[in-house]
Amino acid sequence: MTDIININDDNQRPLQAGEDGSEPALTATPVPDEQRVEFWPQHFGNIPQWITLEPQIFAWMDRFCADYSGGIWNFYTLSNGGAFMVPETDNDAFWSLFNAMNGNAADMSAEAAGIAVCLVAYSHHACRTECDTMTEHYWRLRDYALNHAECSAIMRIID
């Protein structure tokens, strides 16, 4: 059985130190269009019911953002082995998210909104499937979120 994910836990999972002993910076890299078809099976293929993750993420975004009406999402991989997706936008407009389950609202960039809804979807999927690998995906993305410029907005939504 998987561990319970406590999103309020201040214990960040340690990253591997750099060659000079310093903490490495987590980086997000866009997935090129020609590799999009491999994204889900490559990163989530050994997780039960992985095929349902993408529509679950869309549903969470629809639930949290009144202005969301579908569209293309961009995929990203993290230097710690994590992966997430972000709604594509033509401008730098902020997205207004409201989580009715905790009463919290936040305005955030498309990247922060994608991180927030992926974290919620990953957490729910990990609990539903009791899959340790899905839990690891949650923690990898959470590590990135904790170092994100919009960390407080992301945490308000997922709290």
C-alpha positions in Angstrom: 0.0 0.0 0.0 1.3 3.5 -0.8 2.1 6.1 1.8 -0.5 8.8 2.4 0.5 12.0 0.7 0.4 14.9 3.1 0.6 18.1 1.0 1.2 20.2 4.1 4.4 18.2 5.0 7.3 20.6 5.1 9.8 17.7 4.6 10.9 18.2 1.0 12.5 15.0 -0.5 16.2 15.6 -0.8 17.7 15.9 -4.3 21.0 14.4 -5.3 23.8 16.9 -4.6 25.7 18.4 -7.5 29.3 17.4 -8.2 30.5 20.4 -6.1 28.2 19.3 -3.2 25.6 22.0 -3.9 21.9 21.5 -4.2 21.1 21.1 -8.0 18.5 23.3 -9.5 15.5 21.5 -10.8 14.8 22.3 -14.4 11.8 21.8 -16.6 12.3 20.9 -20.3 9.6 21.2 -22.9 8.9 17.9 -24.7 9.3 18.4 -28.5 6.2 17.8 -30.6 7.7 14.7 -32.3 8.0 13.1 -28.8 4.5 13.9 -27.5 3.1 10.5 -28.5 5.7 8.8 -26.3 5.2 11.1 -23.2 2.5 9.2 -21.3 3.7 5.6 -21.9 7.4 6.6 -21.3 6.8 8.4 -17.9 3.6 6.7 -16.6 3.3 3.5 -18.6 3.9 1.2 -15.6 1.2 2.9 -13.5 -2.2 1.2 -13.3 -4.8 3.1 -15.3 -2.2 5.6 -16.6 -4.3 6.2 -19.7 -6.9 8.0 -17.6 -4.4 10.6 -16.2 -4.6 13.1 -19.0 -8.4 13.4 -19.0 -8.3 13.6 -15.2 -6.0 16.6 -15.4 -8.3 18.3 -17.9 -11.2 17.6 -15.6 -9.4 19.1 -12.6 -8.6 22.2 -14.6 -12.2 22.5 -15.7 -13.3 22.1 -12.1 -10.9 24.8 -10.8 -10.9 27.3 -13.6 -14.2 28.9 -14.8 -12.4 30.3 -17.9 -10.9 27.0 -19.0 -12.5 25.7 -22.2 -10.1 23.0 -23.3 -7.2 23.3 -25.7 -3.7 22.1 -26.3 -1.4 21.3 -23.4 2.4 21.3 -23.5 4.4 18.5 -21.9 7.5 19.0 -19.7 10.0 16.7 -18.1 11.9 17.5 -14.9 15.6 17.0 -14.3 14.6 14.8 -11.3 12.7 12.4 -13.5 9.3 14.0 -13.0 6.8 15.1 -15.7 3.8 17.4 -16.0 1.7 19.3 -18.5 0.7 23.0 -19.0 -2.2 24.5 -20.9 -1.0 26.4 -23.9 -1.7 30.1 -24.0 -1.2 32.9 -26.5 -0.3 35.4 -23.9 1.1 35.8 -20.4 -2.4 36.2 -18.9 -3.0 34.8 -15.4 -5.4 32.0 -14.8 -7.9 32.3 -11.9 -8.3 29.0 -10.1 -10.7 28.3 -7.2 -10.7 25.0 -5.3 -14.1 24.6 -3.8 -12.9 21.7 -1.7 -10.6 24.0 0.4 -12.1 27.4 -0.4 -8.8 28.7 -1.7 -8.4 30.8 -4.8 -5.3 32.0 -6.7 -4.3 33.8 -9.9 -1.3 32.2 -11.5 0.5 31.6 -14.8 -0.3 28.8 -17.1 2.7 26.8 -15.9 1.7 27.2 -12.2 -1.9 26.2 -13.1 -0.7 23.1 -14.9 1.6 22.2 -11.9 -1.3 22.7 -9.5 -3.8 20.5 -11.3 -1.2 17.9 -12.1 -0.4 17.7 -8.4 -4.0 17.2 -7.5 -4.5 14.6 -10.2 -1.3 12.7 -9.3 -2.3 12.7 -5.6 -5.8 11.3 -6.3 -4.4 8.8 -8.8 -1.8 7.6 -6.3 -4.4 7.1 -3.6 -6.8 5.4 -5.9 -4.3 3.0 -7.5 -2.1 2.6 -4.4 0.9 2.8 -6.7 4.2 3.8 -5.3 5.5 4.9 -8.7 2.6 7.4 -9.0 3.4 8.7 -5.5 7.0 9.2 -6.7 5.7 11.3 -9.6 3.8 13.4 -7.1 6.9 14.0 -5.0 9.1 14.9 -8.0 6.6 17.5 -9.2 6.1 18.8 -5.7 9.8 19.3 -5.3 9.7 21.4 -8.5 6.6 23.3 -7.2 8.3 24.1 -3.9 11.1 25.9 -5.7 8.7 27.6 -8.2 8.3 31.4 -8.3 4.6 30.9 -7.7 4.9 28.3 -5.0 2.5 29.9 -2.6 -0.3 30.2 -5.2 0.2 26.5 -6.2 0.2 25.4 -2.5 -3.0 27.4 -1.9 -4.8 25.5 -4.6 -3.6 22.0 -3.6 -3.8 22.5 0.2 
